[in-house]
Amino acid sequence: MSLEIRISFVILLVGSLAAGAYWYSQELTQLVVQTAVFEEKVILPRHPVSVYQQIPAVQRYLADVKKAIQRGQSILPLQDREIDDGGRRAQKILLKDAQFLEDTMRDGQFLHNDMMSLRPAIVSVLNTQEQLICKSHACYQAEKYNFVTNATTRAIVDIDDNTVLSVKHYPAMQPDISLRLTRIARQIVINAPEIKQALTFTPSLKDISMANVRAALQQSPCENSVHLCVAPIIADHEKQRALWAIVDLTDLKLAAAKWAGLGKTTTPACISERSLQNRVIMENYCKTDTVLEKNGWKLIYRLTGSDGLEVRDVYFHRQKVLTSAKIVDWHVSYQQQEGVVFDTTVEAYIEGRRVEFSRDEEDHYFFGYNDAMGCPMFSTSVVLPFNGPQIREINHGDGSTGFTLTQDFRNPKWPMACNYRYENRFEFYDDGSFRIVGVNLGRGCGDHAIYRPVMRVDMAVDDSEAFYQFQGNQWVQWNQEQHDIQNPESSYYQDKYLYKITAKDDSSRGFYIEPNRGQFNDASRGDHATLFTTVFKPEEGDSDLLTLGSCCNLKQEGMEPYLAPAEQIDGKQIVIWYVPRIHNDTTAGNEYCWADTSIDDHGNPQVKEWPCAVGPKFTPITLSDSE
């Protein structure tokens, strides 16, 4: 077995993977299995970094970085064509602001920093004081990235008063990349000698997608986002395959590339004409909060830059119950195809590093990426809002009534292979209970997928709260930040509730937490969730949160750094992180977390969806105990 084949399954993929063989007949399925090794062939870089640095776009970029440092400028600014007049004013202010620049030098030397974005500030990144100021003043949000320390800095600038309102530093986190770096990633892919040799056609820039989507490569600096890496894809629809690459923007080189089958599908290039009404969505749901009053509930909702739909300051009959709730990420990972035999008796290396084959307890390999949902403009989120938030009535067969607040997020080409559709849904019931729901409607890059939506819930039970887990026949209090995994051995109070959060001094005030086990009449197969509790800290997700953790390390959910070291939560304001784990299914007649198209009797495409809905329900303690 060649080196490339032996290490192909340690690549954390972003892009087009085999989209299942279920469209084929049994004979063709066998053929796909026989040719899986060919389809999964890995292309490793065989040239030094200097080869990629000869690419004109890379040379211009490096020259601009050098010139900026020579003239004493610690940050490479955005080019004029990347920002508007307000952005240019904000950039001039920030390039002179000591707090914004404080991590750009070390021992008298400039560190490589790029300004990544300068956009009109949206409400989800502003604190209360900034929201008041920015109602009458023009405010911009800025993000820069430090390539040396792998850290992001975010600032809010009032360009009318030439004032920096706030600066926040995020260690070990990465922002959305600039348009310039997106173009450079495409140029590296097109001009890399390994890519040219692999392709039978010459692609244009428009043939490359997902060049701004961050990715990871195991056993390399791209693993766990140590380097800033992205994953451009070149699709070859004629041969039903795609060449995807991982580009290391810290070292400005190709990290790896790989052929993968797209799978046979009748999905056309354009499903239908879709109007995302970008400007309407930005003006009505991203730049401002919306107040909703219905059935005794009063709440604020907004679309965020990268954390999907958020509800804030939720009241039921004038009693505040929730400060904030949102789904900050979808972690997407894929299990390698079955039937492949690994030869681990021979050591394999990538650029001098010994490869450790990563398996779970059942000998499976995983790879994938993180999906962010966000506003359609001034954001590089790949999964965008489709129309605006929708309000619908609840009238379940069990007699429960209320309403839902739902936002549909879609890749523009959904349901083609490697395109995604998610729903953020909040269910508010007339009895004072509520549920936070993440819905995946496929289609993704193939079968053997695991989806993990990261839900952040900041309850408003009291300023001083307590958290409990039901174990055996009693409630056991958690005194420190920690986590628990829902499993078949878990015991449930009243056969429903696994956790509860209460006021510290009054256990009758609070909510029971009911994980989804398929009881909510939505064809769910359960949450199988991991729950974390942390002490509230504004920088840990109260405003737009940068991508958390690794997409594919199934032993970590992304919140672990917030628990190092674990703090006391008893009597503190507690934040709940709830991460379901969903396995998709493409088996005919048993589909789940999947979508496909067929041609109807009129010769038109017809989309079929098999959604998977996950998320916990919160029930007032007084309500449940009185039943």
Secondary structure, 3 states (H helix, E strand, C coil): CCHHHHHHHHCCCCCCCCCCCCCCCHHHHHHHHHCHHHHCCEECCCCCHHHHCCCHHHHHHHHHHHHHHHCCCCCECCCHHHCCHHHHHHHHHHCCCCCCCCCCEECCEECCEEEEEEEECCHHHCCHHHHHHHCCCCEEEEEEEECCCCEEEEEEEECCCCEEEEEEEEECCCCCCCHHHHHHHHHHHHHCHHHHHHCCCCCCHHHEECCCCECCCCCCCCHHHCCCEECCEEEEHHHCEEEEEEEECCCCEEEEEEEEECCCCCCCCCCCCCCCCHHHHHHHHHCCCEEEEECCEEEEEEECCCECEEEEEEEECCEEEEEEEEEEEEEEEEECCCCCCCCCCCCCEECCEECCCCCCCCCCCEEEEEECECCCCCCCCCEEECCCCEEEEEECCCCCEEEEEEEEEECCCCCCCCCEEEEEEEEEECCCCEEEEEEEEEECCCCCEEEEEEEEEEECCCCCEEEEEEECCEEEEECECEEEECCCCCCCECCCECEEEEECCEEEEEEEEECCCCCCCCCCCCCCCEEEEEECCCCCCCCCCCCCCCCCCCCCCCCHHHHCCCCECCCECEEEEEECCEECECCCCCCECEEEEEECCCCCEEEEEECEEECCEEEEHHHHHHC
